């Protein structure tokens, strides 16, 4: 029974993207500004093709539908997670995502979008926006109307190794000069609040979604003060665990064994190189460990981010 599969990433051209997916990760990417690598995805907007083993050439969504036993018979209509690398050369729009209930009702039955960010690199003096300070729809709408962004938005300094959990209803924006690994629900629903009035190649503005944003913003949320993570000496550190996913940081110096106790585990190598269950892996390698994989046997000098239900 297949235990680990590799996948062909899907790349997304973005108005705010850069070329670091090529220069820093060695991916072959399309011309122009490329903002996202959908590394482990079965979403219709970017369905990864399997590049190893018995099911080579099939898509991940096909495997989920046709061979659920490989995923420990996990429940759900769609493969529930999506892992991507984001290269923000310029600022992303100020945006917010819905929860499952709102997305199911208003976005053709889509999942909501809960996500989290592990910062891979950030420019000196870089910042990120996580959270906002308005306490009501009316106050938020008024502050946007008056352009009081400095008062409204919670802007934080960031550095490599920071981590942010972005729950539905959190106003957020990745800023230019930042590369992150994002683990999220398999959803592509984004409500833009502001996009700096920048024009696309055809001269048009990207649409805004202020009414939907006002519907879904969580006005009771307390914005974070920092993205700093306290890591102990152990190889595996839990970054977050919630009803949608658990995300761990794995630091390998020599040999490390990580038990796989879940129906499947998404694995991304974000620094260094080594072997995983005997396979050579390096920065930019992404693998999906299926239910038949009892453990990740890691050897080398590398950092991984892994996620599972």
C-alpha positions as CSV (number, residue, x, y, z in Angstrom):
1,X,0.0,0.0,0.0
2,X,1.3,3.4,-0.9
3,X,2.7,5.2,2.2
4,X,4.2,8.4,0.9
5,X,3.5,10.3,-2.4
6,X,5.1,13.3,-4.0
7,X,3.2,16.0,-5.9
8,X,3.7,18.5,-8.7
9,X,3.2,22.0,-7.2
10,X,0.8,24.5,-8.9
11,X,2.1,28.1,-9.3
12,X,0.0,31.2,-9.3
13,X,0.9,34.5,-10.9
14,X,0.0,37.4,-8.6
15,X,0.2,41.1,-9.0
16,X,2.2,41.2,-5.7
17,X,4.4,38.2,-6.4
18,X,8.1,37.9,-7.1
19,X,10.7,35.3,-8.3
20,X,11.9,33.8,-5.0
21,X,10.1,30.6,-5.7
22,X,12.7,30.2,-8.5
23,X,15.7,31.7,-6.9
24,X,15.4,30.4,-3.3
25,X,13.5,27.1,-3.8
26,X,14.7,26.1,-7.3
27,X,11.2,25.6,-8.7
28,X,10.6,26.0,-12.4
29,X,7.9,28.8,-12.4
30,X,6.1,30.7,-15.1
31,X,7.3,34.1,-16.3
32,X,6.3,37.3,-14.5
33,X,5.4,37.9,-10.9
34,X,4.6,34.5,-9.2
35,X,3.1,34.8,-5.7
36,X,2.0,31.3,-4.7
37,X,3.2,27.7,-4.8
38,X,0.3,25.4,-4.0
39,X,2.4,22.5,-2.8
40,X,-0.1,20.1,-1.4
41,X,-3.6,20.8,-2.8
42,X,-6.7,19.1,-4.0
43,X,-8.6,22.3,-4.5
44,X,-10.3,22.8,-7.9
45,X,-8.3,26.0,-8.4
46,X,-5.0,24.1,-8.1
47,X,-5.2,20.3,-8.0
48,X,-1.8,18.8,-7.6
49,X,-0.7,15.9,-9.8
50,X,0.9,12.9,-8.1
51,X,4.5,12.4,-9.3
52,X,5.4,9.1,-7.7
53,X,4.3,5.5,-7.2
54,X,1.3,3.6,-8.4
55,X,-1.0,6.6,-8.9
56,X,1.5,8.8,-10.8
57,X,-0.3,11.2,-13.1
58,X,-3.6,11.2,-11.1
59,X,-4.7,14.2,-9.1
60,X,-4.8,14.4,-5.4
61,X,-8.6,15.1,-5.5
62,X,-9.0,11.9,-7.6
63,X,-7.0,9.9,-5.0
64,X,-9.1,11.3,-2.2
65,X,-12.3,10.3,-3.9
66,X,-11.2,7.0,-5.3
67,X,-9.0,5.6,-2.5
68,X,-10.2,7.0,0.8
69,X,-8.7,4.0,2.5
70,X,-5.2,5.5,1.8
71,X,-6.3,8.4,4.0
72,X,-7.5,6.2,6.9
73,X,-11.0,6.6,5.6
74,X,-11.0,10.2,6.8
75,X,-14.4,11.9,6.4
76,X,-15.3,14.9,4.3
77,X,-16.3,15.7,0.7
78,X,-12.9,17.3,-0.1
79,X,-9.3,16.8,0.9
80,X,-9.4,19.2,3.8
81,X,-6.0,20.9,3.9
82,X,-3.9,23.1,1.6
83,X,-0.2,23.9,2.0
84,X,1.4,26.8,0.1
85,X,4.4,28.9,0.0
86,X,3.7,32.6,-0.5
87,X,6.4,35.0,-2.0
88,X,5.2,38.5,-1.3
89,X,7.4,40.9,-3.2
90,X,4.8,43.6,-2.7
91,X,2.0,44.0,-0.1
92,X,-1.0,41.7,-0.3
93,X,-4.4,43.3,-0.1
94,X,-5.9,43.9,3.4
95,X,-8.4,41.0,3.6
96,X,-10.4,38.7,5.7
97,X,-11.8,35.1,5.3
98,X,-15.1,33.6,6.3
99,X,-15.8,30.6,8.6
100,X,-17.3,27.3,7.4
101,X,-20.9,28.4,8.1
102,X,-20.7,31.7,6.1
103,X,-18.8,30.1,3.2
104,X,-21.2,27.2,3.0
105,X,-24.1,29.6,2.7
106,X,-22.6,32.3,0.5
107,X,-19.8,30.6,-1.5
108,X,-21.4,27.5,-3.1
109,X,-20.8,25.2,-0.1
110,X,-17.1,26.0,0.1
111,X,-15.1,25.4,3.3
112,X,-14.2,28.5,5.3
113,X,-10.6,29.6,5.4
114,X,-8.7,29.2,8.7
115,X,-5.0,29.5,8.0
116,X,-1.7,29.9,9.7
117,X,1.7,31.3,8.7
118,X,5.2,30.2,9.5
119,X,7.6,33.0,8.4
120,X,10.4,31.7,6.3
121,X,12.1,35.0,5.6
122,X,11.4,38.7,6.0
123,X,13.3,41.8,5.0
124,X,15.0,43.9,7.7
125,X,12.3,46.1,9.3
126,X,9.6,44.0,7.8
127,X,6.0,44.1,9.2
128,X,2.8,42.1,8.9
129,X,-0.9,43.0,9.6
130,X,-2.8,40.7,11.9
131,X,-6.0,42.0,13.5
132,X,-7.7,45.3,13.7
133,X,-9.0,47.7,16.4
134,X,-12.6,48.7,15.4
135,X,-15.3,47.3,17.7
136,X,-18.2,47.3,15.4
137,X,-19.2,47.2,11.7
138,X,-20.0,50.9,11.8
139,X,-16.7,51.9,13.3
140,X,-14.8,49.8,10.9
141,X,-16.6,51.1,7.9
142,X,-16.1,54.7,9.0
143,X,-12.4,54.2,9.7
144,X,-11.9,52.7,6.2
145,X,-14.0,55.5,4.6
146,X,-11.7,58.1,6.3
147,X,-8.5,56.2,5.5
148,X,-7.5,55.8,9.1
149,X,-5.4,52.7,8.4
150,X,-2.7,53.4,11.0
151,X,-5.3,53.5,13.8
152,X,-7.4,50.6,12.4
153,X,-4.8,48.0,11.6
154,X,-2.6,46.0,14.0
155,X,0.8,46.1,12.3
156,X,3.6,44.0,13.9
157,X,7.3,43.7,13.2
158,X,8.2,40.2,11.9
159,X,11.3,38.0,11.5
160,X,12.0,34.5,10.2
161,X,10.6,31.9,12.6
162,X,7.6,33.9,13.6
163,X,4.2,32.2,13.6
164,X,0.7,33.5,13.3
165,X,-2.7,31.7,13.5
166,X,-5.2,33.5,11.3
167,X,-8.7,32.5,12.3
168,X,-11.8,33.3,10.1
169,X,-12.8,36.9,10.8
170,X,-9.2,38.1,11.3
171,X,-8.3,41.1,9.2
172,X,-4.8,40.5,7.8
173,X,-2.2,41.3,5.2
174,X,1.2,39.9,4.3
175,X,3.5,42.7,3.5
176,X,6.2,43.0,0.8
177,X,9.6,41.3,1.3
178,X,8.1,38.3,3.2
179,X,8.1,34.6,2.4
180,X,5.8,32.3,4.4
181,X,4.7,28.7,4.5
182,X,0.9,28.7,4.9
183,X,-1.1,25.8,6.2
184,X,-4.9,26.2,5.7
185,X,-8.2,24.8,5.1
186,X,-8.8,23.9,1.5
187,X,-10.5,27.1,0.5
188,X,-9.9,29.9,-1.9
189,X,-12.4,32.5,-0.5
190,X,-10.9,35.9,0.2
191,X,-12.7,39.2,0.9
192,X,-10.6,42.2,0.1
193,X,-11.1,45.3,2.1
194,X,-8.4,47.5,0.5
195,X,-5.9,46.9,-2.4
196,X,-4.0,50.2,-2.5
197,X,-5.8,51.3,-5.6
198,X,-3.3,49.4,-7.7
199,X,-4.1,48.5,-11.3
200,X,-3.9,45.1,-12.9
201,X,-2.1,44.6,-16.3
202,X,-5.4,45.4,-18.1
203,X,-5.7,48.7,-16.2
204,X,-8.6,47.5,-14.0
205,X,-8.7,47.4,-10.2
206,X,-9.2,44.1,-8.4
207,X,-12.7,43.9,-6.9
208,X,-13.2,44.7,-3.2
209,X,-15.7,42.8,-1.0
210,X,-16.5,45.3,1.8
211,X,-20.0,44.0,2.6
212,X,-18.9,40.4,2.9
213,X,-15.9,41.5,5.0
214,X,-18.1,43.5,7.4
215,X,-20.3,40.3,7.7
216,X,-17.4,38.1,8.7
217,X,-15.0,40.3,10.7
218,X,-14.7,39.2,14.4
219,X,-15.0,42.5,16.2
220,X,-14.4,40.9,19.6
221,X,-11.0,39.5,18.7
222,X,-7.9,40.7,20.5
223,X,-5.0,41.3,18.1
224,X,-1.7,39.6,18.8
225,X,1.2,41.5,20.2
226,X,3.9,39.4,18.5
227,X,4.5,36.3,16.4
228,X,7.5,35.1,18.4
229,X,7.5,31.4,19.2
230,X,9.2,29.8,22.3
231,X,10.9,26.6,21.1
232,X,12.3,24.1,23.6
233,X,15.2,21.7,22.9
234,X,13.0,18.9,21.5
235,X,13.0,18.1,17.8
236,X,9.2,18.5,17.4
237,X,7.4,21.7,18.5
238,X,3.7,22.2,18.2
239,X,2.9,25.6,16.6
240,X,-0.9,25.3,16.8
241,X,-3.7,22.8,17.2
242,X,-7.3,23.6,16.5
243,X,-10.4,21.9,15.1
244,X,-9.1,22.2,11.5
245,X,-5.4,21.2,11.8
246,X,-2.4,20.7,14.0
247,X,0.9,22.2,12.7
248,X,4.3,21.2,14.0
249,X,7.8,22.5,13.4
250,X,10.4,19.7,13.2
251,X,14.1,20.5,13.5
252,X,16.4,17.7,12.4
253,X,20.1,17.5,13.3
254,X,21.1,13.9,12.8
255,X,18.3,11.3,13.1
256,X,14.8,12.0,14.2
257,X,11.7,9.7,14.2
258,X,8.3,11.4,14.1
259,X,5.4,9.0,14.6
260,X,2.4,9.4,12.2
261,X,-0.7,8.8,14.2
262,X,-3.2,10.6,11.9
263,X,-4.9,9.5,8.6
264,X,-2.4,11.6,6.6
265,X,0.4,14.1,7.2
266,X,1.5,17.0,5.0
267,X,5.3,17.4,5.0
268,X,7.2,20.5,3.8
269,X,11.0,20.9,4.0
270,X,11.6,24.6,4.5
271,X,15.4,24.6,5.2
272,X,18.4,22.3,4.7
273,X,18.4,18.8,3.3
274,X,18.6,15.1,4.2
275,X,16.5,12.0,3.8
276,X,12.9,11.1,4.7
277,X,12.2,7.4,4.9
278,X,15.2,6.9,2.7
279,X,14.2,9.4,0.1
280,X,16.4,12.4,-0.5
281,X,14.7,15.7,0.3
282,X,15.7,19.3,0.4
283,X,14.4,22.8,0.9
284,X,11.2,23.0,-1.3
285,X,10.4,19.3,-1.1
286,X,6.8,18.5,-0.2
287,X,5.4,15.0,0.5
288,X,2.1,13.6,1.6
289,X,2.4,10.7,4.1
290,X,-0.6,8.5,3.8
291,X,-2.2,6.3,6.5
292,X,0.1,3.4,5.8
293,X,3.1,5.5,6.9
294,X,3.7,4.7,10.5
295,X,6.5,7.2,11.1
296,X,8.7,9.8,9.4
297,X,12.3,8.6,9.6
298,X,14.3,11.8,9.2
299,X,18.1,12.1,8.8
300,X,20.2,15.2,7.9
301,X,20.2,18.9,8.8
302,X,16.9,20.4,8.0
303,X,13.7,22.1,9.2
304,X,10.3,20.8,8.3
305,X,6.7,22.1,8.8
306,X,4.2,19.2,9.1
307,X,0.4,19.4,9.4
308,X,-2.4,17.0,9.9
309,X,-6.0,16.9,11.0
